[in-house]
């Protein structure tokens, strides 16, 4: 086995299990609600809490991956979240369970660590496909959790949390044992040298990094929000329709709602490698169909592919609201399946660009783009649960938030200047008069 393939496999397995733990709480939302008599607002708060630690945690984890090596940081994240998952199996009351599951959910910060890890092993022409395989397979953990865990454990969420934590500890040991920071010492040292405060602030103030962060908030931020929200949405918004199908008990409704929710997660995961491949394909073919976006950058075709994905996300999200208003459960599930594919186009498209655009600061850039964007996963479920009609939240988010996000993305990516250097303050102001690297990179 080639060494880079082994590293991709380790990262993928680690992220899959981290993602499974991250959203295992959502898989048992109906059981937890029944056990502790939660209101709909309480369920929305529980769904939102899975994302609270992700924005600051991912920023810190991305920096730490550059600084200390991805294999060390990933193993650490799996170890502490696994231990806390075991502890949550023995929680004596809801307050203790809530805090412990909040810490377990921070396993999701491992995403940016794996992004950095994979980028340190693969070349720019194959980075989209490699990152798509890593992230897409890993993201499937949420779908597996929604589909399998309720069937395997019923309403015994404590047993599920115990077993998930034990396996996480084993994966952490393997990651520490077999993982390596980069394909060579020079690559690892470059990332380490660029993990200082000025380099970090430089990335954070680039307009392209902000635009990519908003694009990821529209795709992955939305995906994780839906992972948390959809079981509640289908159990509440289509409760009668689910009951008509013969699902009447708490466990049965939870299983049915989780199955519908898994449609989005599986498609968002399974098609993410395809999205990475499409980004690579557009890059090889030089496709730049939109005249209002730059065609001069070395990675311009990847930007055009991502813009296509953002438009599809807005359209499919509005379609979900329409299906909900019509009250047609089969139509909603079909649209949800297409929605998951559109989301995968966005998530795969973003991280086919980030490691190429910021090639000497992959962890810092991934931490910012993949971290701050997850705040959407906190905000969106609250918006979905806040509106009077549970079906209207999707269209509200699409029009009020995603349209402005996309317009900002277009404004940034229209420039023919070096996008990785275009931002608040010049490169020289932040980094000094260092020589520039090859065109397309951040230095």
N, C-alpha and C positions, 0 to 999 in steps of 0.2 A: 504493500500500500504506500503511495506517495505520502510524504510527510504532510504536505499541505492538505491532502484529503483527510488524513487522520485528524488534523486540527479542526477542519470544518466539521467533521463528524462529532468530535468532542463538544465543540461550541453548540452545535445543533441540538444534541441530546440534552445538554445542560439548559439551554433556553426553553426547550420543549417542557421540561419538568418545572422550570421556574414559572412558565406561563400557566401550566396546569395548577400549580399551587396558588398563583396570583388570583385566578378567577374561580377557584373551587368554592369560595364562599357564595358566589352568585349561583352556583349550581344547586345549592341547598337553601336558597333564599326563602322558598315557601315553607320548608321544614323549620328553619330558624324563626320565621315569622310566627308560625303556629306554636312553637315551643316557648317563645317569649312574648307573644301577643303584641306584635308590632303593627303600627299603622302604615298606611301607604307612604306617608311622609317619612316614617322611620325606615321603611324599606329603601326609599330613594336615598336617604342619608347613608345607609349601609352600602348601597351600590356605589355611591360617590366616594366613600371612604377608601375603597380599594386603590384610588388614584392619588390620595393626598400626599403621599411621600414620594411619588414618582418624579415630579418636576425638579425639586432640589436634589433628590437622590440620584437621578440620572446625570445631572450636571456634574455632581461630585464623582460619580462612578466613571464617567468618561475621562475626566481629568486623571483619576487614579489609575485607569488602565494604561494611559500614556506614561504615567510616572512610575508605576510599580509592576507593570506587566499584566495583561488581561487574564492569564491563567491564574495568577494569585488572587486577583480581585473577584473573579467569577467563583472560584472555590470558596472564598470567604462569604460571599452573598448566599450561596446555596447552603453553607453550613449554618449560619445564624438563622436564616428563614426556616430551614428544616427543623432546627431545634425548637423554634417558636411554634411551628405547626404541631409538633408533638405536644408541647405544653398546652396548646389551645384545645386539644382533645380532652383535657381534664379541667377545663374552665368551670368554676363553681357558679358563676352568674353571668348575665349578659354583658355587664360593663367590662368584666375581665375578658370575656370572649371577644368583644369589640376591639379592645386595645391589642390583644394578641393577634387577631386576624389583620389588623391594620399593619402590624410589623411583618407578618407573613406576606402581605400584599406587596411589600417593598421588594420582593424577589423580582418584580418586573423591571427594576432598574438594571438588571443584568443585560438587558437588550443591547444597550450602547457598548457594554464591555465586549460582547460577542461581535458587534459590528466592527469595533476596533481590531479585535483579534483576527477576524477574517480578512480585513483590509490589509493587514500586515503580511499576509501570505499569498495573495492573489494579485495578478497584474491588472492594469487598468482596462484592458480590452475584455476581460472576463469578470470584472468586479460586480456587474449588475446581476449576472446569473448566480455567482457564488453567494452574494449577499441575499439574493432572493431565496435560494435554497435554505440558507441558515434561518432567515427570519420567517419565511413561509412555513417551513416544517415546525419551527418553534411555536409560531402563532397557533398552529393546530391544537396546541394544548388546551386552549380555551374551548374549542369545539368538542374535543374529547371529554373535557370535564362536564360540559353541559349535557352531552349525549350519554356518556358511560357512567359517570359517578352516581347519578340518581338511580340508575338501573342496578348498579352493583351494590350500593349501600342502602338503598331505600331512603328512610328518614334518619339513618344513623350517621349524621354528619361527623360526630366525634371520632368514629372509627376511620372514616375517610381521612380526616385531618392527621390522625396518628400514622397511618400507613404512608401517606404522601410525604410526611416529614422524615420518616426513616429512610425512604428511598433517596430523598434529597441529600442526606448525609453521605450515602454511598457514592452518589454521583460527584459530590464535592471532593471526595478522596481521590477519585479517578482523575478529575480535572487537574488537581494539584500534582498528581503523579505523572500524567502523560502530556499535559499542556505545556506549550512553549510560547514565549512572548511574540516572536517574529521569525521570519525566514532567515534572517542574518542579524548579526550584532549591530551593524550600521543602521538598519531600519529601526530597530528597537531604540538605539541611542538617539536617533533623530527625533522620534516621538517624545522621548524622555526630556531631551534638551528644550523642546518647544512646549513643555507643560507648565511654564512659569506664568505669573499673573498677567504680564503684558501681552503675551501670546493669547491667553484666554480672553482678555478684554478685546483684543484685536478681532478675534473671531466673532464675539458677541455683538460687535458694532458694525459688522459687514451687512449691508442691505440684502445681499443674496442669502446669507445665513438666516436672516430674519424671514425672508420670503420662503425659504425652504422649511423653516420651522412652522410657519403658518400653513403651508401645504401639508405638512405632516400632522398638524392639528386637525386638518380637514379629513385626513385619511386614517392614520393610526389613532389619533386622539378620539376620532369618532368611532373607530372599530372597538376600542376598549370600553368606551362609553356604552356602546350597544351590547357588548358582552355582559356588562353589569346590568343593563336596563331591560333587555329583551325578555328574559324570563318573567319579570314583573309586568311588562307591557302586554304580553300575550295572555298571561293569567288574568289580568285586569281588563284589558281592552277587548279581548275576545273570549271572556270567561264563558258566556252562554254558548258560543259556537263550539268551544272545546268540550263543554258539558254535553252538547248534542252528539258529539262523537263517542260518548260513553265514558269520558274521564270525569269522575265526580269527586273522588276522595282527594285529600291534600296531596298524598304521594302521587296519585295518578295525574292530577293537574300539573304538579311540579315536573313530572316526567314529560308530559306533552309539551308544556311551555318550553322546557329545556331543549326538546327536540327541534322545535321551530327555531329557537334562538341559535342552535348549532348550525343551521343552514348558512347564516351569515358568516359565522366564524370559520367554518370549513372552507367556504369559497374564498374568503379573504386570505386564508392561509394557503390553500392548494394552488391558487392562481398567482401567488406572489412570485414564485420562481419564474413563471411565464412572463410576468411584468418585467422582471429583471432581464430576462432574455430579450423581450421586445425593446427595452432601452438599449441593450447592446446592439440589436439589429438596426434600430433607427440610427444609432451612432455609426455603424459600419456602412449603411446605405447613404448616410448624409441627409436624411429627410428633415427638412425644416419648412413645413407647409404654411406657417402662420406669419404673415408679413409684419405684424406688430411685435414680434419677438425677434431678438437678435439671432442672426445666422452666422456671426463671425467668431463666436467662441469655439474652442476646440471640442467642447461638450454640448454645443447648441442643440443637436438633435435630441439629446436626452431631455433638455428643457422643454422642447416642443412635445415630446411624448407625455411628460408630466402634466403639461397644461391640458392636454386632451383628457387625461384622467380626472383632473379637477372639475372640468365641465360635466363629465359623466356622473360624478359624485353628487353634484348639486341637483341634476335632473332626477336621479334615482331616489334621492332623499325626499324630494317633493312628491314623487310617485307613491312613496310609502304612506304619506299623509292622505293622499287621494284614496288609496285602497282601504285605509282605516276608516275614513268617512263613509265609504260605501259599505263597510261592514262585511266585506267578502274575505274570509280567512284564507282560502286557497290562493286568491289573487295577491294578498299580502305576502304570503310565503314565497310565491314565484318572484315577486318584485324584490323581496329580501335576498333571494338567491343571486339575482342580477346585481343588486346593490353590493353584495359581498365581493363580487368580481371587480366592480368599479373601484371599490376601496383598495383592493389588492393592486390595481394599476397605480394608484397614488402612493401607497406605501413602498412598493417595489421601485417606483420611479424616483422617489426622493433619495433613497439610499443607493441608487445607482449613480447619483450625482455627488453626494456629500464627500465620499472618500476620494473622488477624483478632483473635486474643486479644492478641497483642503487636505491634500495628500500628506503634508508634513505635520498636520495636527488632527489626525483622524479621531482620536478619542475625545478631545476637547470639542471638536465640531459635532461629533455624534452626540455627545452629552448635551450640548445646547439644543440642537435640532430635535433630538429624540426625547429630551427631558422637558423643556418648557412646553412643548406641544402637548404633552400629556395632561396639562391643565384643562384641556378641552374635555378630557374624560371625566373631570370633576364637574365642570360647568354644564355640559350637555344633559346628563341625567337629571340635574336639578331643574333645568329648563323644561325637559320632557315631563317631569312630575309637577311642575308649577302651573302650567297652563290649564284652564278649566276643562278643555277637551283633550284627553290623553293622546289623540291622534294628530293634533295640530302642531305638536312640538317639533316634529321633523321639518316641516315647511318653515316654521319660524326660525330655526337655527340656520337652515339653508339660505334664506333670504337676508336675514339680519346680520349674519356673521360670515357665511361662506362666500357670498358675492363680493363683499369688501375685501376679504382675504385674497380672492382670486385677482381682483383688480390691482391690489398691491403687488402681487406676484408678477403680473404683466408689466407694471411700471418698472420694477426692478430688472426684470429679464429682457427688457427692450434695449438696454444699453449695449453699445459695442465696446465699452471699456472693460477692463479685466474685472469680471464680476466678483471674484474672490478678494479683490482689493478695494472695491467701490463701497464706501460706507462713511461713517462718522469719523473724521480724522484720517489722515493719510497713513499709508503703510510705514513710511519713514518716521512719522510721529510716534507710532506705537512700537515699532521694532528696530528703528535705526536703519542706516544705509547698508543693509545686507544685500548681497547679490541675489537677483531673481533666479528661480529655477526654471524648468522647462515650461513652455506655454501651456496654460490650462491648470497649473497647480497654484497653490496659494502663495508660494514664495518664488 
